Amino acid sequence: MWKYIGKGSALLGVPARDLTDNEVKEHGTKFIERSGLYKKISKKAKKKVAEPQVKGDE
């Protein structure tokens, strides 16, 4: 995923919004990267919810 950080600036033929990895490949990864209008972001890790601990007879 590529986050749009262009503050209204755009490249001809490239949407001024967050882009998927596939969209970036279509337009050229180096082109998008060098533009300074997009920033590569990692996929957010799923948060693990701690399971409640049950106290047994001690």
N, C-alpha and C positions, 0 to 999 in steps of 0.2 A: 504494500500500500504506500502511496506517495501523497503526502499532505501538501495542499496548495498553500503557499505562504507569500503569494505575489502581490497582495494588497491592491488588487484591481488591475495589475499588469497582466498581459497575456501573450502567448505565442500564437502566430497565425496557424489556424487549424487544430489547435490543442485547447481543450476545454479548461477554463479558469476555475477549476474545482479539484477536489481530491481525485487521484487517479488510481486505478487498479494496476497491479504489476503487468497484466496483459496489455492495458492501454499504453503504458510506458514503453513496452517492447515494440508496439505498433509505431510509435512516434520516434523511437530511438532512445535508448537508455542514456547514452552519453549526452545527447542533445537536451533531454529533460534535466539531467543532473547539472550540466554546465549552465543552464539558464538561470539558476538561482531562484526560480519561482516555485520549486517543489522540493520537499525534503523527504527522504526515505524514512519510513517509520516501521518498526517491527510490529508484528501482530501481537496484540495484547494477550497475555497469558490468562487463562481462566483462573479466577480466584477460587481457591479451595476453601470451603466452609468447614470449619472445625466441627467435628461431631461432638455433641455433648457427652461428657464422661459420666457414666452412671456409677455411683458408688455402691459397691456391694456390701454384704455383711463382712465386716472386718473383725 
